[in-house]
Amino acid sequence: MTGPAQDALAALADPTRRRIVELLAKGSLSSGQIAQEFPVSAPAVSQHLKALRRARLVRVHVDAQRRIYELNRAGIDEISAWLTDIRRLWGERLDRRESVALKGEPR
């Protein structure tokens, strides 16, 4: 696997980033609101948000002095499409194995 889905999954390997995505799934939040949810410094949360932006999982817009974050549907859809492909390929493989097993033939 290469490309955007790989970048997104790599970003989600970190539990803090996964939690940020879970928070944003409920609605948009400012960077300050997100930072309040974690026992780490605001700059540390900012680095996590930067990684999520690079992975196309979140997007940001400026509202006066605040940065508002929300999920980026395109990035989430890329992960979903990759998982759909894996499920399809895996399902085809399992179907072949089942067919062979039912015929009593060796693999």
C-alpha positions in Angstrom: 0.0 0.0 0.0 1.3 3.4 -0.9 -0.2 6.8 -1.1 -2.7 8.8 0.9 -4.3 5.9 2.7 -0.9 4.7 3.9 -0.1 8.2 5.2 -3.5 8.4 7.0 -3.0 5.0 8.6 0.5 5.9 9.7 -0.9 9.1 11.3 -3.6 7.1 13.1 -1.0 4.8 14.6 -0.7 7.3 17.4 -3.4 7.1 20.1 -3.5 10.8 20.6 -4.2 11.4 16.9 -6.9 8.7 16.9 -8.5 10.4 19.9 -8.4 13.8 18.1 -10.1 12.2 15.1 -12.8 10.7 17.4 -13.4 14.1 19.0 -13.7 15.8 15.5 -16.1 13.1 14.4 -18.6 14.7 16.8 -18.1 18.2 15.4 -15.6 21.0 14.6 -13.4 22.2 17.5 -10.9 25.0 17.9 -7.3 24.0 18.6 -7.7 25.3 22.1 -10.7 23.1 22.7 -8.8 20.1 21.4 -5.7 20.8 23.5 -7.9 20.9 26.7 -8.8 17.3 26.2 -5.2 16.1 26.6 -2.6 16.1 29.4 0.1 17.4 27.0 1.2 20.9 26.0 -0.7 22.9 23.4 2.4 22.8 21.1 2.4 19.0 21.4 -1.3 18.9 20.3 -0.4 21.3 17.5 2.2 18.9 16.2 -0.4 16.1 16.2 -2.9 18.3 14.3 -0.1 19.1 11.8 0.4 15.4 11.2 -3.3 14.8 10.8 -3.4 17.7 8.3 -0.5 16.3 6.3 -2.3 13.0 6.2 -5.4 14.7 4.9 -7.5 13.5 7.8 -8.4 17.0 9.1 -8.6 20.4 7.7 -8.4 23.8 9.3 -9.9 27.2 8.8 -9.3 30.5 10.5 -12.1 32.2 12.4 -10.8 35.6 13.7 -8.0 34.5 16.1 -9.0 30.9 16.3 -8.1 27.9 14.2 -11.1 25.6 13.7 -10.5 21.9 12.9 -12.8 19.5 11.3 -12.5 16.1 9.7 -11.6 16.0 6.0 -14.1 13.7 4.4 -11.7 13.0 1.4 -9.0 11.6 3.7 -11.5 9.5 5.6 -12.9 8.2 2.3 -9.5 7.2 1.1 -9.1 4.9 4.2 -12.6 3.5 3.6 -11.9 2.8 0.0 -8.6 1.0 0.9 -10.4 -1.1 3.5 -13.2 -1.9 1.0 -10.5 -3.2 -1.5 -8.9 -5.3 1.2 -12.2 -6.8 2.3 -13.0 -7.6 -1.4 -9.7 -9.3 -2.0 -9.8 -11.1 1.3 -13.4 -12.2 0.6 -12.4 -13.6 -2.8 -9.5 -15.5 -1.3 -11.7 -17.0 1.4 -14.3 -17.9 -1.2 -11.6 -19.8 -3.2 -10.4 -21.6 -0.1 -14.0 -22.6 0.8 -14.6 -23.8 -2.7 -11.5 -25.9 -2.6 -12.3 -27.3 0.9 -15.8 -28.2 -0.2 -14.4 -30.2 -3.2 -12.0 -32.0 -0.9 -9.0 -30.9 -2.9 -5.6 -29.9 -1.4 -4.9 -26.2 -1.3 
